[in-house]
Amino acid sequence: MRFDQHRPYEHSCSLIALFETGRVRAGLICAALPQGRVSMVDVDSAMRASAYSGKRRGRKSEDEKKEEKQSRVLEPFDPVEHAKKEKADAYSMWIVIVFGLFVAAFIRYWLMPTMTEPTRALWLLPMLLMAAIPSLHKVIVPAHYYEMYTAGNWFRACFLFLFTWLALSFIVANPPLADVAAPTLAGGLDIEETEGIESIKWKSGELKVELNQDNVDVVLGMGIRDNIDVESATISVSIWKGNSMTEENTLVHFENVEVSSLTEANTNFEAVDGNWSRGQLKNTLTKDIIGPRVAPLATDFGLAWDLGQLGPGTYKISISLEEDGAPWKGGLNTWSTTYELSIVQTN
């Protein structure tokens, strides 16, 4: 709309009512008009415009009307049928829980004592037994309740069985009822920080040390870790230079010694006072120092041996740990490995 700057204007307002989809809408339309002209919209015109816009939107099909009508109808509620369904669900819940407890006890007290270490059968057997859940219901549950079960019931029953078996397995296979995990090293190997070490790197069981001099005094440290009573574990350690161990090139050797009896090695570890070459381990969230990387936890049992002056070469460290631990066959949890200490001289 264009306005003439030389003609005075006045505001004209009209009250209109719009009837649209069963609702009444009222509004005030105002327009700037030249003096002497009046613009009005009456109610009749507004109603016609509303009816015309409704026709343009189209009418609902018969199927849409039927679905809309059905959505407003409440399904009939049968208290007797509902109580019967709840009773059938209760039967299923207790059958599955008892079945899960039985499988967990069977694996812990019958199957695991026949094994020397964890195998795939420990988790594969419960997975396969889920297929027996419908047949188990058919044998135990009365027929008029069994007929009410659907595929959704079997899906929920399988998940309930799985979590029941897992929960009880965690209880009966861990302290204080059992100990299925062997002791191990807490954080690999490390050496005391001392003059002459250019760099140090621990990766894939190899501790690589670079020197800027001919030789260096090496104090080798490690930390023993277990989930319960680490000091009662038995340890064997052999450290030698070269590929084969002989009496001449052996630096440390002892077998089947209780960890708690290695007081001198523990004193050597404490004497280092955290000055290990690989540094300290920090909490990823708070950035607080937890402890040396080689043995960060307070429950780790530190051991260290002074190997004397060592020059460039390859050194082998063989470690074996074992402890009494049901339920494996023979009642022993064992762990063993061989690490490598590689010392090289930089130019």
Secondary structure, 3 states (H helix, E strand, C coil): CCCCCCCCEEEEEEEEEEEECCEEEEEEEEEEEECCCCCCCCHHHHHHHHHHHHHHHCCCCHHHHHHHHHHCCCCCCCHHHHHHHHHHHHHHHHHHHHHHHHHHHHHHHHHHHHCCCCCCHHHHHHHHHHHHHHHHHHHHCCHHHHCCCCHHHHHHHHHHHHHHHHHHHHHHCCCCCCCCCCCEEEEEEEEECCCCEEEEEEECCEEEEEECCCCEEEEEEEEEECCCCHHHCEEEEEEEECCCCCCCCEEEEEEEEEHHHCHHHHHHHHHHCCCECCCEEECCCCCCEEEECCCCCCCCEEEEEEEEEECCEEEEEEEEEEEECCCCCCCEEEEEEEEEEEEEECC
